[in-house]
Amino acid sequence: MNIVENVAHDHKKNVSKGTITKIRDKYDDTNTLINKPRSGRPKLLEPEEEKVIVRAVKKDPKFTAVDIYNDPELNQSNASIRTIQYLLKDYRNRLSTTNL
């Protein structure tokens, strides 16, 4: 049994023939099932750094992006004010949609 058949066998329940065909074609073309890297610039802030910033804002909602930017403990990656603003905007948008 080859790797594609193993995948199909392990996931027998709800795997369509089309999915198996795509997996087989990908394996035939690349000799691997690992995904290729995606395009686009990598994020500057690691998920753990984002969590630290969000926790600080949860603790004190009056924290601004400038406050975070100037705090070396919160801004370890030396992110710009704009990057921090994007993070806070995203956090606040998620917060407002969950409270509907």
LINMOBEL-V649587 format. One record per helix or strand of 3 or more residues. SS is the DSSP state (hx for helix, st for strand). FROM is the first residue (numbers start at 1). LEN is the number of residues. Records with the same first field share a line. If there is no record, write none. Layout:
BEGIN
SS->FROM-LEN / FROM-LEN
END
This chain:
BEGIN
hx->3-8 / 17-14 / 47-13 / 65-6 / 81-18
END
